[in-house]
Amino acid sequence: MRFLTLANQLTLLRIMMVPAFVLLVVYGYLGAALITFSIAGATDALDGYLARHADQRTALGAWLDPMADKLLLVTTFIVLTLPGLPLTNHLPIWLTVLLISRDVVIVGVVAVVNLAVGPRTFRPSVWGKMATATYIVTSVVVMFFNYRQETSILVDVFIWTSLALAAISAADYFFKMRKLINEPGN
């Protein structure tokens, strides 16, 4: 079995881009940070495409890809929230705390269900994918306007849209989880 497919190599590249992104933001290279984040986002789309359409699905990729996504997004949200950085636009602390808490609770509940009830398969929902896409767009919008050193109503629109989709996707996961808990092992 192949583990280090091109799809997995792209995922590993995305993971390695996270520290570069952080350093670029912290040291004020906001244009380069935006480009780095955009390239990392492109690797996410490309590795998924390769995994599905070029027969490069692996067990390693099934674990690495969502981990890389969460690492990139959580790190981005934390960096864009830090009040000590001289950014024109910051993400609100409450949003970052809520999004991270949502993910931790979902992962924790899935782990507890699998341990207590037995193995269950939790597939990503459309709402979860929409929420993730919105977090990415929110990050890009905030970074773009930081690069331009401008404020914009779009920053607020995407902050509130991220919150709404986080709530909807969390509710969707928990309703689906209730059904899976009551099903015999799948």
Backbone bond lengths (Angstrom), bond angles and torsions (degrees), N, CA, C in turn:
res aa  C-N    CA-C-N  psi(-1)  N-CA   C-N-CA  omega(-1)  CA-C   N-CA-C  phi
1 M - - - 1.461 - - 1.524 109.65 -
2 R 1.321 115.35 138.04 1.466 121.01 178.83 1.529 109.73 -85.53
3 F 1.316 115.75 134.57 1.464 119.49 176.72 1.522 111.68 -110.07
4 L 1.332 116.46 -40.81 1.452 120.03 -174.55 1.531 110.59 -95.81
5 T 1.324 114.89 60.88 1.463 120.97 177.46 1.528 108.74 -71.56
6 L 1.313 116.32 169.86 1.466 120.09 176.86 1.525 110.21 -61.17
7 A 1.326 117.11 -38.26 1.468 120.34 177.94 1.535 110.60 -59.74
8 N 1.330 117.22 -45.23 1.464 120.38 179.37 1.524 111.70 -68.32
9 Q 1.323 117.55 -34.28 1.465 120.39 176.88 1.532 110.49 -64.45
10 L 1.336 116.96 -39.00 1.464 120.24 176.50 1.527 111.03 -64.98
11 T 1.322 116.56 -38.07 1.464 120.43 176.84 1.529 110.60 -63.64
12 L 1.323 116.86 -43.73 1.463 120.62 177.22 1.533 111.05 -63.23
13 L 1.323 117.46 -37.57 1.467 121.18 176.17 1.522 110.01 -61.09
14 R 1.329 117.07 -42.43 1.472 120.95 178.17 1.526 110.51 -60.14
15 I 1.321 117.08 -42.50 1.467 120.50 178.19 1.530 110.60 -62.07
16 M 1.336 116.42 -41.94 1.470 119.81 -178.60 1.534 112.25 -71.29
17 M 1.322 117.73 -20.04 1.459 120.77 179.14 1.527 112.64 -77.85
18 V 1.317 117.50 -17.97 1.466 120.98 -177.06 1.533 111.81 -60.13
19 P 1.346 120.01 -51.17 1.469 118.39 178.80 1.532 112.49 -62.65
20 A 1.326 117.41 -35.74 1.469 120.22 177.83 1.521 109.93 -62.28
21 F 1.324 116.44 -44.10 1.463 120.95 178.30 1.527 111.10 -58.76
22 V 1.337 116.10 -47.69 1.460 120.50 -178.84 1.524 110.65 -59.46
23 L 1.317 116.86 -48.37 1.471 120.26 -178.95 1.525 111.66 -62.36
24 L 1.314 117.10 -38.54 1.467 119.78 178.70 1.527 111.45 -63.72
25 V 1.319 117.44 -41.98 1.474 120.05 178.05 1.522 110.32 -66.65
26 V 1.327 116.41 -48.55 1.470 120.73 -176.66 1.526 111.28 -59.27
27 Y 1.334 117.14 -38.36 1.466 119.85 -178.39 1.525 113.30 -92.12
28 G 1.341 116.88 9.37 1.451 120.52 170.64 1.515 116.50 83.50
29 Y 1.310 118.72 13.82 1.459 121.88 176.39 1.524 108.37 -91.09
30 L 1.330 115.08 70.23 1.459 120.15 -169.22 1.527 113.25 -70.54
31 G 1.311 118.17 -32.98 1.467 120.38 175.85 1.513 111.22 -65.64
32 A 1.321 116.55 -44.68 1.466 120.98 178.28 1.528 110.62 -66.08
33 A 1.335 116.70 -35.53 1.469 120.23 177.42 1.525 110.30 -64.84
34 L 1.327 117.11 -41.85 1.461 121.15 178.42 1.523 110.77 -63.13
35 I 1.326 116.79 -42.72 1.471 120.71 178.12 1.526 110.54 -64.12
36 T 1.332 116.99 -43.53 1.466 121.49 179.59 1.527 110.55 -61.10
37 F 1.331 116.21 -45.53 1.461 120.45 178.66 1.527 110.05 -62.29
38 S 1.319 116.97 -41.78 1.464 121.05 -179.59 1.532 111.34 -64.41
39 I 1.328 116.56 -40.90 1.471 119.91 177.23 1.528 109.94 -64.79
40 A 1.324 116.56 -41.79 1.467 120.09 177.66 1.527 110.08 -60.53
41 G 1.334 116.98 -42.28 1.460 120.58 176.95 1.518 112.02 -62.68
42 A 1.329 116.25 -39.00 1.468 120.13 178.24 1.528 110.87 -64.90
43 T 1.333 117.39 -37.29 1.470 119.05 178.34 1.530 110.45 -64.61
44 D 1.335 116.51 -31.75 1.460 119.99 177.97 1.522 110.08 -64.48
45 A 1.313 116.65 -46.47 1.460 120.18 179.36 1.532 110.73 -65.16
46 L 1.316 116.25 -42.43 1.460 120.80 -176.27 1.528 111.84 -69.70
47 D 1.339 117.50 -41.83 1.473 117.71 -179.84 1.525 111.17 -66.28
48 G 1.317 116.77 -35.72 1.464 119.44 176.37 1.516 111.94 -65.69
49 Y 1.330 115.79 -41.64 1.464 120.30 178.25 1.532 110.00 -62.00
50 L 1.335 116.45 -47.60 1.469 120.08 -179.43 1.527 111.31 -62.53
51 A 1.312 116.49 -41.81 1.470 119.29 -179.10 1.524 110.74 -61.02
52 R 1.322 116.52 -43.10 1.469 120.17 -177.47 1.521 113.36 -78.16
53 H 1.324 117.66 -43.48 1.466 120.63 -169.80 1.527 115.27 -100.92
54 A 1.316 118.06 -11.27 1.472 119.95 -179.82 1.521 110.78 -118.32
55 D 1.332 115.93 21.71 1.458 121.70 177.83 1.528 111.80 52.98
56 Q 1.342 116.10 49.90 1.463 120.44 179.94 1.532 111.36 -118.17
57 R 1.310 117.63 26.07 1.466 120.27 176.43 1.521 108.84 -73.63
58 T 1.325 116.12 131.95 1.463 120.98 176.71 1.519 109.09 -138.14
59 A 1.314 116.37 160.26 1.467 120.70 175.51 1.531 109.51 -63.24
60 L 1.337 116.33 -38.62 1.465 120.22 177.99 1.527 110.48 -60.57
61 G 1.324 117.03 -45.47 1.461 121.27 179.67 1.518 112.37 -63.85
62 A 1.331 116.50 -35.42 1.465 120.56 179.15 1.525 111.27 -62.81
63 W 1.331 116.87 -29.16 1.472 121.14 176.91 1.522 111.91 -89.84
64 L 1.331 115.67 -43.35 1.470 120.12 -175.00 1.523 113.22 -66.90
65 D 1.326 117.60 -43.38 1.462 120.58 -173.54 1.526 112.84 -60.00
66 P 1.334 119.67 -52.29 1.464 117.61 178.73 1.531 112.40 -65.98
67 M 1.346 116.91 -32.08 1.466 119.23 177.06 1.524 110.16 -64.44
68 A 1.331 116.95 -43.18 1.465 121.11 178.89 1.530 110.71 -63.41
69 D 1.314 116.39 -41.36 1.468 120.17 178.38 1.521 111.09 -60.83
70 K 1.325 115.52 -49.49 1.472 119.39 -178.73 1.525 111.18 -64.53
71 L 1.323 116.76 -41.32 1.462 120.30 178.69 1.524 110.82 -59.42
72 L 1.323 116.99 -47.07 1.461 120.81 -179.76 1.520 111.48 -63.95
73 L 1.330 117.00 -47.94 1.464 119.28 -176.96 1.519 113.15 -69.61
74 V 1.321 117.53 -44.36 1.468 120.02 179.76 1.522 110.14 -62.81
75 T 1.323 117.06 -44.90 1.461 120.76 179.28 1.525 110.51 -62.29
76 T 1.325 116.83 -43.39 1.465 120.90 179.55 1.514 110.74 -61.60
77 F 1.327 116.71 -46.35 1.460 119.28 -179.82 1.526 110.93 -63.36
78 I 1.317 117.75 -41.52 1.470 119.94 179.26 1.529 110.34 -62.78
79 V 1.332 117.29 -47.95 1.468 120.51 -178.21 1.526 110.85 -62.37
80 L 1.329 117.29 -41.12 1.460 119.81 -178.85 1.528 112.63 -76.44
81 T 1.312 117.11 -6.31 1.459 121.94 176.83 1.530 111.81 -95.15
82 L 1.327 117.33 -28.11 1.467 121.20 -173.71 1.532 111.58 -52.46
83 P 1.327 116.55 117.30 1.467 119.20 -176.57 1.533 113.44 -70.22
84 G 1.315 118.29 -20.81 1.460 121.12 -177.71 1.523 114.12 -77.54
85 L 1.329 117.34 -11.79 1.463 119.75 179.37 1.527 109.65 -84.40
86 P 1.329 116.58 136.42 1.471 119.73 -178.24 1.533 111.90 -79.41
87 L 1.332 115.43 71.77 1.457 121.75 179.33 1.528 109.30 -106.59
88 T 1.307 116.85 145.98 1.462 121.21 177.23 1.523 110.45 -67.78
89 N 1.327 116.83 -38.75 1.467 122.80 -178.85 1.525 109.41 -123.51
90 H 1.317 116.04 128.01 1.462 121.33 174.14 1.522 108.69 -114.89
91 L 1.313 116.24 148.91 1.454 119.15 169.07 1.516 107.27 -75.93
92 P 1.338 117.79 142.91 1.468 118.88 179.14 1.530 111.19 -68.22
93 I 1.310 115.20 143.69 1.465 120.96 -179.83 1.531 110.19 -57.77
94 W 1.328 117.36 -41.63 1.461 120.12 -178.00 1.524 111.45 -59.36
95 L 1.333 117.85 -37.62 1.461 119.51 180.00 1.527 110.88 -67.28
96 T 1.310 116.30 -46.17 1.464 120.25 -179.48 1.526 110.71 -61.79
97 V 1.319 116.94 -44.37 1.473 120.69 178.90 1.530 110.50 -62.91
98 L 1.323 117.40 -43.19 1.470 120.23 -179.87 1.525 112.07 -64.66
99 L 1.338 117.38 -42.93 1.465 119.40 -178.18 1.527 111.65 -67.47
100 I 1.312 116.41 -41.97 1.467 119.42 178.48 1.528 109.90 -66.96
101 S 1.324 116.97 -43.32 1.468 120.65 179.11 1.518 111.25 -61.40
102 R 1.326 117.33 -41.19 1.468 121.70 177.81 1.520 110.44 -56.88
103 D 1.337 116.29 -48.60 1.463 120.34 -178.80 1.523 111.68 -64.97
104 V 1.315 117.13 -41.44 1.466 120.71 -179.97 1.526 110.05 -64.56
105 V 1.313 117.47 -42.44 1.470 120.69 179.50 1.526 110.62 -64.61
106 I 1.334 117.42 -44.44 1.467 119.73 -179.97 1.520 110.63 -61.91
107 V 1.330 117.67 -46.97 1.470 120.77 179.65 1.531 110.05 -63.10
108 G 1.316 117.12 -42.01 1.461 120.83 179.48 1.514 112.38 -63.29
109 V 1.330 117.48 -44.20 1.463 121.13 179.89 1.528 110.46 -65.52
110 V 1.337 117.06 -41.71 1.465 120.35 177.70 1.530 109.96 -60.08
111 A 1.327 117.08 -43.54 1.469 120.76 179.27 1.523 110.87 -62.77
112 V 1.317 117.20 -45.04 1.464 121.19 -179.26 1.527 110.25 -64.34
113 V 1.331 117.30 -43.19 1.467 120.73 179.53 1.524 109.71 -61.50
114 N 1.326 116.72 -45.42 1.467 119.40 -179.64 1.522 111.71 -63.77
115 L 1.309 118.26 -36.51 1.461 121.30 179.01 1.527 112.00 -75.12
116 A 1.321 117.23 -41.20 1.462 120.82 -173.74 1.523 113.43 -84.30
117 V 1.322 117.63 -38.47 1.451 121.19 -172.49 1.525 111.58 -104.79
118 G 1.305 115.97 -25.76 1.457 120.90 -176.59 1.522 109.71 118.40
119 P 1.314 115.56 169.10 1.467 119.52 -175.50 1.536 112.94 -58.09
120 R 1.282 114.96 131.39 1.462 123.26 175.34 1.526 107.35 -132.31
121 T 1.315 116.16 146.49 1.460 121.03 178.03 1.518 108.56 -100.31
122 F 1.321 116.14 120.47 1.456 122.14 178.90 1.525 107.91 -108.83
123 R 1.320 115.47 103.93 1.459 119.65 179.89 1.522 109.71 -86.74
124 P 1.348 116.71 146.15 1.470 118.92 176.63 1.528 109.79 -60.08
125 S 1.305 115.81 138.66 1.461 120.03 179.99 1.529 110.07 -93.19
126 V 1.313 115.41 164.73 1.462 120.62 176.06 1.528 109.25 -60.33
127 W 1.330 115.98 -39.73 1.476 119.67 -179.88 1.525 111.32 -65.10
128 G 1.322 116.45 -39.47 1.464 119.95 177.61 1.516 111.40 -64.62
129 K 1.328 116.10 -40.87 1.472 119.81 178.09 1.523 111.02 -66.47
130 M 1.329 116.66 -39.74 1.466 119.90 177.78 1.533 110.35 -65.00
131 A 1.330 116.59 -39.68 1.457 119.98 178.68 1.530 110.41 -63.24
132 T 1.321 116.65 -46.06 1.473 120.38 179.21 1.522 110.90 -60.87
133 A 1.321 116.88 -44.32 1.469 120.15 178.37 1.525 110.63 -60.92
134 T 1.320 116.65 -39.47 1.465 120.39 178.84 1.528 111.18 -67.01
135 Y 1.340 117.75 -37.86 1.470 119.96 177.23 1.531 110.36 -62.63
136 I 1.329 115.61 -39.11 1.467 119.63 179.24 1.527 110.19 -65.57
137 V 1.328 116.37 -47.32 1.466 119.59 179.89 1.530 110.06 -63.70
138 T 1.327 117.30 -40.15 1.461 120.73 177.41 1.521 110.40 -58.27
139 S 1.329 116.31 -45.28 1.467 120.57 179.01 1.527 111.09 -61.02
140 V 1.324 116.80 -44.77 1.467 120.93 -179.84 1.528 110.54 -63.37
141 V 1.323 116.78 -43.55 1.471 120.32 -179.89 1.526 110.28 -62.14
142 V 1.320 117.36 -47.06 1.467 120.78 179.29 1.526 110.49 -61.38
143 M 1.330 117.03 -45.74 1.471 119.97 -179.43 1.530 111.57 -66.20
144 F 1.334 117.46 -37.96 1.462 120.54 179.40 1.526 110.70 -61.97
145 F 1.331 116.03 -47.85 1.468 118.58 -179.10 1.531 112.07 -72.95
146 N 1.324 117.50 -25.62 1.463 119.18 171.28 1.527 110.47 -67.23
147 Y 1.324 115.76 -42.57 1.463 120.21 177.54 1.540 110.55 -59.22
148 R 1.322 116.39 -41.82 1.476 121.08 179.85 1.526 112.25 -80.62
149 Q 1.332 116.24 -7.16 1.466 123.33 -177.74 1.528 111.31 55.28
150 E 1.329 114.10 46.49 1.460 121.78 -179.93 1.527 109.56 -129.48
151 T 1.315 114.91 152.64 1.457 119.43 169.33 1.526 107.42 -94.33
152 S 1.316 116.98 159.59 1.459 120.97 179.36 1.521 109.54 -156.48
153 I 1.310 114.89 145.65 1.458 120.66 174.89 1.530 110.71 -62.87
154 L 1.348 117.23 -25.44 1.466 120.75 178.79 1.527 111.68 -60.82
155 V 1.317 117.12 -33.69 1.470 120.14 177.65 1.524 109.39 -60.15
156 D 1.329 116.58 -48.04 1.468 120.14 179.79 1.525 111.70 -65.71
157 V 1.322 117.19 -40.43 1.470 120.74 179.65 1.524 110.00 -59.00
158 F 1.336 117.01 -46.29 1.467 119.20 -178.02 1.523 112.42 -73.36
159 I 1.313 118.53 -30.00 1.471 120.50 174.58 1.530 109.69 -61.48
160 W 1.332 116.93 -48.32 1.461 120.16 -177.94 1.532 111.77 -71.51
161 T 1.330 117.03 -33.03 1.467 120.20 176.10 1.525 110.20 -66.41
162 S 1.332 116.75 -39.54 1.476 120.71 176.55 1.519 110.56 -60.56
163 L 1.316 116.78 -43.85 1.462 120.63 178.90 1.528 110.74 -61.95
164 A 1.334 116.64 -46.86 1.471 120.19 -178.17 1.528 110.95 -61.40
165 L 1.332 117.16 -46.47 1.462 119.34 -179.03 1.526 112.46 -69.81
166 A 1.327 117.52 -30.45 1.466 119.71 174.66 1.532 109.97 -62.54
167 A 1.321 116.77 -43.11 1.469 120.77 -179.99 1.528 111.20 -67.22
168 I 1.322 117.05 -44.98 1.468 120.69 -179.22 1.529 110.50 -64.33
169 S 1.340 117.04 -45.13 1.468 119.08 -177.89 1.526 111.25 -68.43
170 A 1.321 117.82 -34.84 1.472 120.24 177.07 1.531 110.09 -64.53
171 A 1.312 116.54 -44.71 1.466 119.90 178.11 1.527 110.49 -61.92
172 D 1.327 116.88 -42.10 1.464 121.57 178.63 1.533 110.85 -60.38
173 Y 1.333 117.10 -45.85 1.467 120.56 178.62 1.528 110.81 -59.60
174 F 1.314 118.07 -43.56 1.461 119.95 -176.69 1.523 112.30 -70.90
175 F 1.337 118.22 -35.15 1.471 119.37 175.19 1.527 110.69 -65.35
176 K 1.339 116.77 -42.49 1.463 120.09 178.07 1.526 111.10 -66.76
177 M 1.318 116.61 -35.34 1.458 120.67 -179.40 1.528 110.51 -66.16
178 R 1.319 117.11 -37.67 1.470 119.99 177.84 1.515 110.50 -58.69
179 K 1.340 116.59 -41.39 1.466 119.93 179.47 1.528 110.59 -66.40
180 L 1.343 116.74 -43.66 1.473 120.81 -178.16 1.525 112.42 -65.23
181 I 1.316 117.03 -34.54 1.467 120.63 179.97 1.526 110.41 -62.45
182 N 1.310 115.59 -37.85 1.474 120.09 -175.94 1.530 113.16 -84.93
183 E 1.340 118.09 -7.87 1.468 121.10 177.55 1.517 110.12 -83.48
184 P 1.324 116.55 149.54 1.466 118.19 171.50 1.518 108.68 -63.78
185 G 1.351 117.52 157.42 1.471 122.24 -177.74 1.510 112.62 -44.12
186 N 1.364 115.51 134.82 1.463 118.68 -179.28 1.482 111.42 -121.92
